[in-house]
Amino acid sequence: MHNSTSFLDVINQYIASGNIVLPVFSSAALRIQQELVKKEPDMKAVEGILSGDQSLSSQVLQMANSAFYHGLIEILTVRAAIVRLGMQEVGRLVLLVASRNQFRSKDKDFNVLMKQLWQHAVGCALGVKWLAKRCKFDELEKHAFFAGLFHDIGKLFVLMVVDQMKEKDKNLPITQALLTESMATLHAEQGYNLMRQWNMPEEYCIITRDHHKKDYDSKNYLLILVRLADMTCLKLGIGLAKDDSLVLSASEEAHQLNLTEIDLAELEIVLEDTAILAG
């Protein structure tokens, strides 16, 4: 392999071969998300689903007791977590825990990249949630965190594929540049395919596919929120890259959302504080 194009071909061929081990998303987490986007979510249903998954619930309780939430009294049960934090916040914790488990590798170098991808996912998720609230998109708020968290799942997928390729061929010539180019080129399409294989709602699949497209649907406000949060993370270096030359107030997305420079400055402050939750 002499260039990124041939390496991309190898990745695509490996994916097409069917030899990859696909990541599995928590069915309990998806069922909780489906409950929470209803007009009147059922607290008992959420409690029952979460309590039925011992591993997931224990990790959620651990995160609910983290420094991010500053609880004076330790939360010991799923019900106590729902009462103190609310169903929507517990739902977000469930998504964080369920997805965080995917961002791990036996390879030390890949683990560094996965940690950066995870920080970007969390930063974008919290950014989209904040933007939805600031723009008073009440209906979109229930979808915002999920959409932001999974918009770049294709990068993780491509990295996992290369990780599996490397395990089978220890001499596979992989450089940082090749990995970066592969994730950038393939992540939208492969992320969309993975989301569909996970049977995610189409609205989330579209965001995964279209969050970098130039000719995106300008009426899809959830997509616009994700694009702006993603751009803000890039400006701040939350993720794999940093571009502090970006002027958010000049972006088409900021104009579409009628956001001021003060709004955008506040968004940056919010995102700079996300590291504690992503840690």
RAQUI-V432511 format. One record per residue. N is the residue number from 0. OMEGA is omega as a letter, one per 40 degrees, with the letter a starting at -180 (999 if undefined). Layout:
n=<N N>
omega=<OMEGA OMEGA>
//
This chain:
n=<0 1 2 3 4 5 6 7 8 9 10 11 12 13 14 15 16 17 18 19 20 21 22 23 24 25 26 27 28 29 30 31 32 33 34 35 36 37 38 39 40 41 42 43 44 45 46 47 48 49 50 51 52 53 54 55 56 57 58 59 60 61 62 63 64 65 66 67 68 69 70 71 72 73 74 75 76 77 78 79 80 81 82 83 84 85 86 87 88 89 90 91 92 93 94 95 96 97 98 99 100 101 102 103 104 105 106 107 108 109 110 111 112 113 114 115 116 117 118 119 120 121 122 123 124 125 126 127 128 129 130 131 132 133 134 135 136 137 138 139 140 141 142 143 144 145 146 147 148 149 150 151 152 153 154 155 156 157 158 159 160 161 162 163 164 165 166 167 168 169 170 171 172 173 174 175 176 177 178 179 180 181 182 183 184 185 186 187 188 189 190 191 192 193 194 195 196 197 198 199 200 201 202 203 204 205 206 207 208 209 210 211 212 213 214 215 216 217 218 219 220 221 222 223 224 225 226 227 228 229 230 231 232 233 234 235 236 237 238 239 240 241 242 243 244 245 246 247 248 249 250 251 252 253 254 255 256 257 258 259 260 261 262 263 264 265 266 267 268 269 270 271 272 273 274 275 276 277 278>
omega=<a a a a a i i i i i a i a i a a a a a i a i a i a i i i i i i i i i a i i i i i a a a i i i a a a i a i a a a a a i i i i i i i a a a a i i i i a i a a i a i i i a a a a a a i i i i i i i i a a a a a a a a i i a a a i i i i a i i i i i i i a i i i i i i i a a i i a a i i a a a a a a a a a a i a a a a a i i i a i i i i i i i i a i a a a a a a a i i a i i a i a i a a a a a a a i i i a i i i i a i i a a i i a i i a a a i a i a a i a i i a i i i i i a a i i i i i i i a a i a a a i i a i a i a a i a i a i i a a a a i i i i a i i i i i i a i a a a a i a a 999>
//
